[in-house]
Amino acid sequence: MSERMSNAPVYYALAQARFNPVAAMSKYVEQVQDRLRQEGYPLFEPQQVLRLIVPGGGQDQGEPQIRQAESWLITRNDRAAGFILGTSGITFHTTHYETHETFIPELLRGLQIVHEAVALDHVNRLGLRYLDAVLPQGGETVERYLVDGLHGIRFDTNKRYSLSESVFDTDLAPDLPKGTLVARVYNATAPLGFPPDMMPNGLILMPKFQIKEPWQHAVIDTDHYVQAHMPVDYDKISGYLSMLHAATKDVFNAIATDHARAVWS
C-alpha cells in the first residue's frame, strides 16, 4: 500500500480533511470548482444528502430530525478519481489507487484550493480509508490470503457472510492526540460491494473489480483517523497523513499473509 503493487488489491480509497463549518460554502463552490477544473477535474455534480440528526442527552433533547445537506462532486473525465466537497470537509477519493505518494498530495491540493477561497480557520479531523479486495485465484480459498483468526467460524454449510473488527489507539505526532485505527475484514459469497457508509459516488471501478455475480471473497477495510484542532499548515498536515498511512500499512500487513503479498506484488 505504499510501493506500487503490480496487482494491487485496493479497489477504493479516500483521504479526508474536515474543517471548521462554512455555512456559506455554496457561495464559493464556483471558484473552487473552476480551480479544480483547471487541475484536471472538469465534471461537476451538486448533490443533496439526507442526514439523520439525533439530539444529545438531557430532558429537552427533542425529536430526531432529517436534514438536507449540500455536497458537490468534482471529478475527472474518466471518473477514476475526484473530490467530494461539503460545508465542513473535503474528500479525495479514487478507484484507481497507485501509491500514497501521489494520493495524499491530491487531498492537499484540494484543501489548499478551498482554503484560498474561504480562508479556513483550522482543520479538525484527518482520515484515510482503504478497501482491499481479496479475490482468490483458481483453486484457492480466501483463507490463504488472511492470517489465522480472520477466517470466521467453521461450520459444515455454505457461509454467506462473516465480519471481524478490531479498533486500535495509535501514537502519531507528539503534538497530536492518539489516533483511531479500525480494521475490519468481511468474508462473503456475494458480488463485490461497499460498506453502507462508503460509496464511490461518481466514480467507476477498475474492470477487474466489477464483479456482479456471487463470488467467494473478502474485503479488508482499514479506517485510520485523528481528531484535533490543527492549523492549516500543509507541511504538517502532509506529515500527519503520512503517519496515518504508515500505521494503516502496518495493520494491512498484519492481516494479509505472505502468499497474499506475493500474489499482489
GINOR-V635393 format. One record per residue. N is the residue number from 0. RES is the residue in one small letter. PSI is psi in whole degrees, -180 to 180 (none if undefined). OMEGA is omega in degrees with one decimal (999 if undefined). BURIAL is # if it has 9 or more other ideal C-beta (glycine too) atoms within 8 Angstrom, else .. Layout:
# GINOR-V635393
((N RES PSI OMEGA BURIAL) (N RES PSI OMEGA BURIAL))
This chain:
# GINOR-V635393
((0 m 11 170.6 #) (1 s -74 172.7 .) (2 e 141 -173.4 .) (3 r 131 175.5 .) (4 m 144 -179.8 .) (5 s -25 179.8 .) (6 n 52 -172.6 .) (7 a 141 -178.9 #) (8 p -4 -177.0 #) (9 v 121 177.1 #) (10 y -9 173.1 #) (11 y 137 179.8 #) (12 a 148 175.7 #) (13 l 152 173.5 #) (14 a 136 -171.8 #) (15 q 141 170.4 #) (16 a 123 173.5 #) (17 r 145 -176.4 #) (18 f 178 180.0 #) (19 n 137 -176.4 .) (20 p 139 175.7 .) (21 v 93 -174.2 #) (22 a -29 -178.2 .) (23 a 26 -176.3 .) (24 m -34 -178.4 #) (25 s -25 178.3 .) (26 k -23 -174.9 .) (27 y -6 -174.3 #) (28 v -40 -179.4 #) (29 e -43 179.4 .) (30 q -45 179.4 .) (31 v -46 -178.9 #) (32 q -40 -178.3 #) (33 d -39 177.5 .) (34 r -45 -179.9 #) (35 l -32 174.5 #) (36 r -43 179.5 #) (37 q -21 179.4 .) (38 e 4 176.1 .) (39 g 17 -179.8 .) (40 y 77 -171.7 #) (41 p -18 -176.4 .) (42 l 139 -174.2 #) (43 f 124 -177.3 #) (44 e 104 173.8 .) (45 p 147 179.1 #) (46 q 148 171.7 #) (47 q 123 -177.3 .) (48 v 131 176.6 .) (49 l 131 179.9 .) (50 r 139 176.9 .) (51 l 120 179.2 .) (52 i 116 179.6 .) (53 v 117 -179.5 .) (54 p 158 178.7 #) (55 g -176 -177.9 .) (56 g 178 -179.2 .) (57 g 166 -176.1 .) (58 q -32 -176.4 .) (59 d 44 -174.5 .) (60 q -21 177.3 .) (61 g -177 -177.2 .) (62 e 150 172.8 .) (63 p 146 -178.8 .) (64 q 149 173.8 .) (65 i 122 -179.3 .) (66 r 152 179.4 .) (67 q 129 -179.8 .) (68 a 141 179.2 #) (69 e 144 168.9 #) (70 s 164 -175.4 #) (71 w 128 176.1 #) (72 l 127 179.6 #) (73 i 110 -160.0 #) (74 t 154 174.2 #) (75 r 157 179.9 #) (76 n -37 -178.2 .) (77 d 0 179.5 .) (78 r 34 175.8 #) (79 a -19 -177.3 #) (80 a 160 178.6 #) (81 g -175 -179.4 #) (82 f 148 168.9 #) (83 i 114 -179.5 #) (84 l 132 175.4 #) (85 g -175 -178.9 #) (86 t -13 -179.7 .) (87 s 24 178.1 .) (88 g 162 173.9 #) (89 i 138 -179.5 #) (90 t 133 168.6 #) (91 f 129 -179.0 #) (92 h 154 -177.8 #) (93 t 149 171.4 #) (94 t 7 179.7 #) (95 h 60 -176.6 .) (96 y 140 176.0 #) (97 e -78 176.9 .) (98 t 164 179.3 #) (99 h -19 178.8 #) (100 e -27 175.4 .) (101 t -22 -175.9 .) (102 f -53 -176.6 #) (103 i -42 179.4 #) (104 p -27 178.7 #) (105 e -41 175.1 #) (106 l -44 -180.0 #) (107 l -37 177.7 #) (108 r -45 178.2 #) (109 g -43 179.3 #) (110 l -41 179.9 #) (111 q -41 179.3 #) (112 i -41 177.3 #) (113 v -45 -178.5 #) (114 h -41 179.1 #) (115 e -28 -179.1 .) (116 a -40 -170.4 #) (117 v -7 -178.9 .) (118 a 71 179.2 .) (119 l 152 176.5 #) (120 d -42 -177.2 .) (121 h 168 169.9 #) (122 v 137 -177.5 #) (123 n -2 176.8 #) (124 r 136 172.4 #) (125 l 141 -179.3 #) (126 g 152 172.8 #) (127 l 143 176.8 #) (128 r 136 -177.7 #) (129 y 142 168.2 #) (130 l 122 178.7 #) (131 d 131 -179.1 #) (132 a 123 175.2 #) (133 v 103 -175.2 #) (134 l 99 -176.7 #) (135 p 145 174.6 #) (136 q 174 -175.5 .) (137 g 128 178.7 .) (138 g -2 -180.0 .) (139 e 169 173.3 .) (140 t 164 178.0 .) (141 v -33 -175.8 #) (142 e -29 -180.0 .) (143 r -17 -174.0 #) (144 y -15 -176.7 #) (145 l 141 -179.6 #) (146 v 161 177.8 .) (147 d 144 -178.2 .) (148 g -11 -179.0 .) (149 l 18 -176.4 #) (150 h -6 179.9 #) (151 g -179 -179.9 .) (152 i 132 177.8 .) (153 r 127 -178.0 .) (154 f 142 -170.1 .) (155 d 63 172.8 .) (156 t 172 -176.5 .) (157 n 128 178.3 .) (158 k 124 177.0 #) (159 r -42 -168.8 .) (160 y 144 169.8 #) (161 s 159 -176.6 #) (162 l 134 171.2 .) (163 s 135 -179.2 #) (164 e 134 174.7 .) (165 s 144 -180.0 .) (166 v 131 -175.3 .) (167 f 148 164.6 #) (168 d 141 178.4 .) (169 t 142 175.1 #) (170 d 120 -177.7 .) (171 l -119 179.5 #) (172 a 154 179.0 .) (173 p -26 -178.0 .) (174 d 11 178.9 .) (175 l 150 170.4 #) (176 p 176 178.8 .) (177 k 144 173.9 #) (178 g 171 176.7 #) (179 t 125 179.2 #) (180 l 118 179.2 #) (181 v 125 178.8 #) (182 a 121 179.9 #) (183 r 146 173.4 #) (184 v 118 177.5 #) (185 y 131 171.6 #) (186 n 131 -177.2 #) (187 a 157 165.5 #) (188 t 97 -170.7 #) (189 a 171 169.6 #) (190 p 154 177.3 .) (191 l 123 -175.3 #) (192 g -155 -174.3 .) (193 f 149 170.7 .) (194 p 152 -175.5 .) (195 p -23 -178.6 .) (196 d 11 -174.0 .) (197 m 95 -179.1 #) (198 m 138 -177.4 .) (199 p 67 -175.3 #) (200 n 123 176.2 .) (201 g -4 -176.9 #) (202 l 161 -180.0 #) (203 i 133 178.3 .) (204 l 153 170.3 #) (205 m 147 -176.1 .) (206 p -38 -176.6 .) (207 k -15 179.5 .) (208 f 4 178.7 #) (209 q 73 -175.8 .) (210 i 108 -173.5 #) (211 k -7 176.9 .) (212 e 156 178.0 .) (213 p 133 -174.9 .) (214 w 132 176.8 #) (215 q 121 -176.7 .) (216 h 176 172.7 #) (217 a 158 174.6 #) (218 v 127 172.9 #) (219 i 117 -175.8 #) (220 d 108 179.7 #) (221 t 129 -175.3 #) (222 d 114 -175.3 #) (223 h 125 -176.9 #) (224 y 162 175.5 #) (225 v 140 179.4 #) (226 q 124 -178.6 .) (227 a 164 174.2 .) (228 h 107 -174.0 .) (229 m 133 175.5 #) (230 p 158 178.8 .) (231 v 76 -179.1 #) (232 d 108 -170.4 .) (233 y -37 179.2 #) (234 d -45 179.0 .) (235 k -43 -179.0 #) (236 i -41 176.9 #) (237 s -42 178.2 #) (238 g -42 179.0 #) (239 y -43 -179.8 #) (240 l -37 176.8 #) (241 s -37 176.6 #) (242 m -41 176.0 #) (243 l -42 -179.3 #) (244 h -42 -176.4 #) (245 a -45 179.4 .) (246 a -34 177.0 #) (247 t -41 177.1 #) (248 k -40 -179.3 #) (249 d -43 -179.0 .) (250 v -33 174.4 #) (251 f -44 179.2 #) (252 n -26 177.0 .) (253 a -20 -179.4 .) (254 i -43 -173.5 #) (255 a 146 178.0 #) (256 t 169 174.5 #) (257 d -38 178.7 .) (258 h -43 -179.9 .) (259 a -47 -178.9 #) (260 r -33 177.5 #) (261 a -40 179.2 .) (262 v -38 -175.1 #) (263 w -19 -173.9 #) (264 s none 999 .))
